[in-house]
Amino acid sequence: MKKVLIVDDEPSIVTLLTFNLEKEGYVVTSATDGTTGLKLALTKDFDFIILDIMLPGIDGIEITKKLRQEKKETPILLLTAKDDTIDRILGLEIGADDYLTKPFSPREVLARMKAIFRRMRPVETPLRTNEPKDADDELTGEILQIGAIKADMDNYEVTVNDVKIFLTPKEFELLVYFMKRKDRVIDRDTLLDRIWNFDFAGQSRIVDVHVSHLREKIEEDPKNPRYLLTVRGFGYKFQEPKA
């Protein structure tokens, strides 16, 4: 039974989500202000967090930032107003996994949650119907290794030189995508589509920020990367460092 934290200051949304999530077998805890929500997220273990951006006390963006700084990798679904495009993008940049604009249906929330859970366990992730079949997409619970970087897809763990490192679900998915396409140049639009599955035309900053975060965790010298290289004018390429 997965545990879900809902943080929203609108009682009607909390009630609606709680009813539908509990009907699906989730155990739900809720908070109506950011301060309480952050305390719960830091002190208790949850499998998923549904987080409104506009909150009294501490807003959802700041909560997301603090959780990621504290190495909390719990998936986060942001709830935003229709005109919160900047906050939405910022939330994704600092580590949120997905977003929904209000108003939304409980069914859509459940669908997004299940999609994120699938992404967290790549071995169970099906091919998207609009993506051409590729041998690299056959996920069989393998352990990927390139140089000193090892990704265990069954246990959702990454080690560098045998030292375990912390990755958010999105960073893990991005790393695996790169590792399965070693030596290929991948453009930013493809990454936006395959990893985020959003239409963020012109929002390549999201990709660049996540790549930067990933480099900080896997590269010995992030400013002079040996694994994850920038191919100017095209995108990125993951390679095994040359001796």
Sine and cosine of phi, psi and omega as CSV:
sin_phi,cos_phi,sin_psi,cos_psi,sin_omega,cos_omega
0.00,0.00,0.90,-0.43,-0.05,-1.00
-0.99,0.16,0.60,-0.80,-0.02,-1.00
-0.98,-0.19,0.76,-0.65,-0.06,-1.00
-0.85,-0.52,0.71,-0.71,0.11,-0.99
-0.96,-0.28,0.81,-0.59,0.08,-1.00
-0.94,-0.34,0.81,-0.59,0.05,-1.00
-0.83,-0.55,0.96,-0.27,-0.02,-1.00
-0.40,-0.92,0.65,-0.76,-0.05,-1.00
-1.00,-0.01,0.08,1.00,0.07,-1.00
-0.99,-0.17,0.95,-0.32,-0.05,-1.00
-0.82,0.57,-0.57,0.82,-0.03,-1.00
-0.91,0.42,-0.61,0.79,0.02,-1.00
-0.94,0.34,-0.68,0.73,0.02,-1.00
-0.87,0.50,-0.71,0.71,0.00,-1.00
-0.89,0.45,-0.71,0.70,-0.03,-1.00
-0.89,0.46,-0.74,0.67,-0.01,-1.00
-0.92,0.39,-0.67,0.74,0.00,-1.00
-0.87,0.50,-0.72,0.70,0.00,-1.00
-0.86,0.51,-0.75,0.66,-0.07,-1.00
-0.96,0.30,-0.57,0.82,0.03,-1.00
-0.94,0.33,-0.67,0.74,0.03,-1.00
-0.91,0.42,-0.54,0.84,0.06,-1.00
-0.89,0.46,-0.48,0.88,0.00,-1.00
-1.00,0.00,0.03,1.00,0.07,-1.00
0.99,-0.14,0.08,1.00,0.04,-1.00
-0.99,0.16,0.50,-0.87,0.12,-0.99
-0.99,-0.12,0.86,-0.51,-0.17,-0.99
-0.94,-0.35,0.72,-0.70,0.18,-0.98
-0.85,-0.52,0.59,-0.81,-0.05,-1.00
-0.72,-0.70,0.38,-0.93,0.09,-1.00
-0.59,-0.81,0.50,-0.87,-0.05,-1.00
-0.93,-0.37,0.13,0.99,0.08,-1.00
-0.57,-0.82,0.39,-0.92,-0.09,-1.00
-0.92,0.39,-0.59,0.81,-0.03,-1.00
-0.89,0.46,-0.74,0.68,0.03,-1.00
-0.92,0.40,-0.66,0.75,0.00,-1.00
-0.87,0.49,-0.69,0.72,0.00,-1.00
-0.90,0.43,-0.68,0.73,0.01,-1.00
-0.87,0.49,-0.70,0.72,0.02,-1.00
-0.89,0.46,-0.70,0.71,-0.05,-1.00
-0.90,0.43,-0.52,0.86,-0.02,-1.00
-0.99,0.12,-0.49,0.87,-0.13,-0.99
-0.98,-0.22,-0.26,0.96,-0.01,-1.00
-0.84,-0.54,0.36,-0.93,-0.01,-1.00
-1.00,-0.09,0.84,-0.55,0.06,-1.00
-0.82,-0.57,0.45,-0.89,0.06,-1.00
-1.00,-0.03,-0.29,0.96,-0.07,-1.00
-0.33,-0.94,0.56,-0.83,0.05,-1.00
-0.79,-0.61,0.79,-0.61,0.12,-0.99
-0.96,-0.27,0.88,-0.48,-0.25,-0.97
-0.74,-0.67,0.87,-0.50,0.09,-1.00
-0.96,0.27,0.58,-0.82,0.03,-1.00
-0.97,0.26,-0.72,0.69,-0.04,-1.00
-1.00,0.04,0.96,-0.27,-0.04,-1.00
-0.69,-0.72,0.53,-0.85,0.14,-0.99
-0.95,0.32,0.54,-0.84,0.00,-1.00
1.00,0.00,-1.00,0.01,0.04,-1.00
-0.84,-0.54,0.76,-0.65,-0.04,-1.00
-0.98,0.20,0.22,-0.98,-0.08,-1.00
-0.90,0.44,-0.53,0.85,0.03,-1.00
-0.90,0.43,-0.72,0.69,-0.02,-1.00
-0.92,0.40,-0.61,0.79,0.04,-1.00
-0.89,0.46,-0.72,0.69,0.03,-1.00
-0.85,0.53,-0.72,0.69,-0.01,-1.00
-0.87,0.49,-0.72,0.69,-0.03,-1.00
-0.91,0.42,-0.65,0.76,0.00,-1.00
-0.89,0.46,-0.69,0.73,0.01,-1.00
-0.93,0.38,-0.58,0.82,0.05,-1.00
-0.91,0.42,-0.52,0.85,0.00,-1.00
-1.00,0.03,0.22,0.98,0.04,-1.00
0.91,0.42,0.45,0.89,0.10,-1.00
-1.00,0.08,0.91,-0.41,-0.09,-1.00
-0.99,-0.14,0.21,0.98,0.01,-1.00
-0.82,0.57,0.76,-0.65,0.03,-1.00
-0.86,0.51,0.63,-0.77,-0.02,-1.00
-0.82,-0.57,0.79,-0.61,0.12,-0.99
-0.95,-0.31,0.89,-0.45,0.00,-1.00
-1.00,0.06,0.62,-0.78,0.13,-0.99
-0.96,-0.30,0.82,-0.58,-0.10,-1.00
-0.76,-0.65,0.35,-0.94,0.16,-0.99
-0.98,0.20,0.29,-0.96,-0.09,-1.00
-0.86,0.52,-0.56,0.83,-0.10,-0.99
-0.99,-0.15,0.29,0.96,-0.03,-1.00
-1.00,-0.04,0.64,0.77,-0.08,-1.00
-0.84,0.54,-0.70,0.71,-0.04,-1.00
-0.90,0.44,-0.73,0.69,0.02,-1.00
-0.89,0.46,-0.61,0.80,-0.01,-1.00
-0.88,0.48,-0.74,0.67,-0.01,-1.00
-0.92,0.40,-0.66,0.75,0.03,-1.00
-0.88,0.48,-0.66,0.75,0.02,-1.00
-0.86,0.51,-0.67,0.74,0.03,-1.00
-0.93,0.37,-0.58,0.81,-0.01,-1.00
-0.91,0.41,-0.58,0.82,-0.08,-1.00
-1.00,-0.06,0.07,1.00,0.17,-0.98
0.80,-0.60,0.00,1.00,0.11,-0.99
-0.93,0.37,0.43,-0.90,-0.10,-1.00
-0.99,-0.14,-0.40,0.92,-0.04,-1.00
-0.23,-0.97,0.13,-0.99,0.05,-1.00
-0.54,-0.84,0.37,-0.93,0.13,-0.99
-0.69,-0.72,0.66,-0.76,0.06,-1.00
-1.00,-0.05,0.60,-0.80,0.04,-1.00
-0.99,0.14,0.57,-0.82,-0.09,1.00
-0.98,0.21,0.37,-0.93,-0.01,-1.00
-0.61,-0.79,0.23,-0.97,0.03,-1.00
-0.98,-0.21,0.55,-0.84,0.05,-1.00
-0.83,0.55,-0.54,0.84,0.01,-1.00
-0.89,0.45,-0.61,0.79,0.01,-1.00
-0.93,0.36,-0.61,0.79,0.05,-1.00
-0.88,0.48,-0.73,0.68,0.01,-1.00
-0.88,0.48,-0.65,0.76,0.01,-1.00
-0.90,0.43,-0.68,0.74,0.02,-1.00
-0.91,0.42,-0.65,0.76,0.02,-1.00
-0.87,0.48,-0.72,0.69,-0.02,-1.00
-0.90,0.44,-0.60,0.80,0.03,-1.00
-0.90,0.43,-0.65,0.76,0.01,-1.00
-0.92,0.38,-0.65,0.76,0.05,-1.00
-0.87,0.48,-0.61,0.79,0.04,-1.00
-0.91,0.42,-0.65,0.76,-0.01,-1.00
-0.91,0.40,-0.50,0.86,0.03,-1.00
-0.94,0.33,-0.42,0.91,0.04,-1.00
-0.88,-0.47,0.98,0.20,-0.12,-0.99
-0.81,0.59,-0.46,0.89,-0.01,-1.00
-0.88,0.48,-0.39,0.92,-0.04,-1.00
-0.98,-0.19,0.01,1.00,-0.13,-0.99
-0.99,0.15,0.85,-0.53,0.04,-1.00
-0.98,0.20,0.31,-0.95,0.11,-0.99
-0.93,0.38,0.61,-0.79,0.14,-0.99
-0.94,0.34,0.59,-0.81,-0.09,-1.00
-0.91,0.41,-0.42,0.91,-0.04,-1.00
-1.00,-0.08,0.14,0.99,-0.02,-1.00
-0.96,-0.29,0.79,-0.61,-0.01,-1.00
-0.88,0.48,0.61,-0.79,0.00,-1.00
-0.90,0.43,0.70,-0.71,-0.08,-1.00
-0.64,-0.77,0.67,-0.75,0.01,-1.00
-0.84,0.54,-0.48,0.88,0.00,-1.00
-0.94,0.35,-0.27,0.96,-0.03,-1.00
-1.00,-0.06,0.01,1.00,0.06,-1.00
-0.98,0.18,0.99,-0.14,-0.08,-1.00
-1.00,-0.04,0.89,-0.45,-0.11,-0.99
-0.84,-0.54,0.46,0.89,0.02,-1.00
0.95,0.32,0.42,0.91,-0.09,-1.00
-0.98,0.22,0.14,-0.99,0.17,-0.99
-0.95,-0.31,0.88,-0.48,0.02,-1.00
-1.00,0.00,0.66,-0.75,0.07,-1.00
-0.60,-0.80,0.79,-0.61,0.11,-0.99
-0.73,-0.69,0.90,-0.44,-0.07,-1.00
0.87,0.49,-0.78,-0.63,-0.03,-1.00
-1.00,-0.02,0.04,1.00,-0.04,-1.00
-0.99,-0.14,0.80,-0.61,-0.01,-1.00
-0.79,-0.62,0.77,-0.64,0.03,-1.00
-0.88,-0.47,0.90,-0.43,0.03,-1.00
-1.00,-0.06,0.96,-0.29,-0.14,-0.99
-0.99,0.17,-0.29,0.96,0.08,-1.00
-0.98,0.22,-0.65,0.76,-0.09,-1.00
-0.98,-0.22,0.03,1.00,0.07,-1.00
0.83,0.56,0.77,0.63,-0.03,-1.00
-0.76,-0.65,0.55,-0.83,0.06,-1.00
-0.78,-0.62,0.71,-0.70,0.09,-1.00
-0.81,-0.58,0.54,-0.84,0.11,-0.99
-0.82,-0.57,0.87,-0.49,-0.11,-0.99
0.81,0.58,0.66,0.75,0.04,-1.00
0.93,0.37,0.20,0.98,0.07,-1.00
-0.96,-0.27,0.83,-0.56,-0.03,-1.00
-0.93,0.37,0.70,-0.71,0.03,-1.00
-0.87,-0.49,0.43,-0.90,0.01,-1.00
-1.00,0.02,0.80,-0.60,0.13,-0.99
-0.78,-0.62,0.61,-0.80,0.15,-0.99
-0.95,0.31,0.29,-0.96,0.04,-1.00
-0.80,0.59,-0.65,0.76,-0.01,-1.00
-0.93,0.37,-0.64,0.77,0.03,-1.00
-0.91,0.42,-0.64,0.77,0.03,-1.00
-0.89,0.46,-0.72,0.70,-0.01,-1.00
-0.89,0.45,-0.65,0.76,0.01,-1.00
-0.91,0.42,-0.69,0.72,0.01,-1.00
-0.88,0.48,-0.72,0.69,0.00,-1.00
-0.88,0.47,-0.67,0.74,0.01,-1.00
-0.86,0.51,-0.71,0.71,0.03,-1.00
-0.90,0.43,-0.72,0.69,-0.08,-1.00
-0.89,0.45,-0.56,0.83,0.01,-1.00
-0.97,0.25,-0.16,0.99,0.01,-1.00
-0.82,-0.57,0.68,0.73,-0.02,-1.00
-0.78,0.62,0.71,-0.70,0.06,-1.00
0.95,0.31,0.08,1.00,0.08,-1.00
-1.00,-0.08,0.63,-0.78,0.12,-0.99
-0.99,0.10,0.82,-0.57,-0.04,-1.00
-0.88,-0.48,0.83,-0.56,-0.03,-1.00
-0.98,0.17,0.31,-0.95,-0.08,-1.00
-0.90,0.44,-0.63,0.78,-0.01,-1.00
-0.88,0.47,-0.63,0.78,0.04,-1.00
-0.89,0.45,-0.67,0.74,0.01,-1.00
-0.90,0.43,-0.65,0.76,0.05,-1.00
-0.86,0.50,-0.65,0.76,-0.03,-1.00
-0.96,0.28,-0.72,0.70,-0.11,-0.99
-0.98,0.20,-0.61,0.79,-0.08,-1.00
-1.00,-0.04,-0.67,0.74,-0.03,-1.00
-0.99,-0.12,-0.42,0.91,0.01,-1.00
0.84,0.54,0.55,0.83,0.02,-1.00
-0.85,-0.53,0.39,-0.92,0.10,-0.99
-1.00,-0.06,1.00,0.05,0.00,-1.00
-0.91,-0.41,0.79,0.61,-0.02,-1.00
-0.79,0.61,0.77,-0.64,0.02,-1.00
0.99,0.13,0.01,1.00,-0.03,-1.00
-0.97,-0.26,0.75,0.66,-0.05,-1.00
-0.92,0.39,-0.23,0.97,0.01,-1.00
-0.86,0.51,-0.54,0.84,0.02,-1.00
-0.86,0.51,-0.72,0.69,0.03,-1.00
-0.90,0.44,-0.74,0.68,-0.06,-1.00
-0.87,0.49,-0.65,0.76,0.00,-1.00
-0.91,0.41,-0.69,0.73,0.00,-1.00
-0.92,0.39,-0.62,0.79,0.06,-1.00
-0.90,0.45,-0.66,0.75,0.02,-1.00
-0.88,0.48,-0.70,0.71,0.04,-1.00
-0.89,0.47,-0.65,0.76,-0.01,-1.00
-0.90,0.43,-0.67,0.74,0.02,-1.00
-0.88,0.48,-0.63,0.78,-0.01,-1.00
-0.87,0.49,-0.42,0.91,-0.07,-1.00
-0.99,-0.14,-0.44,0.90,-0.08,-1.00
-0.93,-0.36,-0.31,0.95,-0.07,-1.00
-0.99,-0.13,0.62,-0.79,0.08,-1.00
-0.92,0.39,-0.64,0.77,0.05,-1.00
-0.77,-0.64,1.00,-0.08,-0.08,-1.00
-0.85,0.53,-0.46,0.89,-0.01,-1.00
-0.98,0.21,-0.31,0.95,0.07,-1.00
-0.76,-0.65,0.94,0.33,-0.11,-0.99
-0.91,0.41,0.56,-0.83,0.05,-1.00
-0.94,-0.35,-0.38,0.93,0.00,-1.00
-0.99,-0.13,-0.84,0.54,-0.13,-0.99
-0.98,-0.21,0.99,-0.16,-0.13,-0.99
-0.98,-0.17,0.52,-0.85,0.13,-0.99
-1.00,0.00,0.78,-0.63,0.10,-0.99
-0.96,-0.28,0.98,-0.18,-0.16,-0.99
-0.84,0.55,0.75,-0.66,0.02,-1.00
1.00,0.06,-0.14,0.99,-0.05,-1.00
-0.81,-0.58,-0.84,0.55,-0.06,-1.00
0.30,-0.95,-0.82,-0.58,-0.09,-1.00
-0.71,-0.71,0.40,-0.92,0.05,-1.00
-0.63,-0.77,0.71,-0.71,0.05,-1.00
-0.97,-0.24,0.76,-0.65,-0.05,-1.00
-0.63,-0.78,0.26,-0.97,0.14,-0.99
-1.00,0.09,0.77,-0.64,-0.04,-1.00
-0.84,0.55,0.62,-0.79,0.05,-1.00
-0.98,0.18,0.59,-0.81,-0.03,-1.00
-0.90,0.44,0.00,0.00,0.00,0.00
